Amino acid sequence: MLKNYATGFAVCVAAFAAAEKRDYAEISSFRQPFQQSFFAAAGAPTSLRQPSG
């Protein structure tokens, strides 16, 4: 019985991790164009990186 529980738990954890990965990819694909258009409209740079040089 414990082995079945452990297997079921591992399957649930793997499914949760896969769902989180899909959600992150979906949010990232939405956020990037939104961020670019929002900051472009505000006249701010779209990158937080410091200029090199």
Summary of the structure (lengths in Angstrom):
residues: 53
radius of gyration: 20.0
end to end distance: 62.8
largest distance: 62.8
contacts: 84
relative contact order: 0.07
helix: 77%
strand: 0%
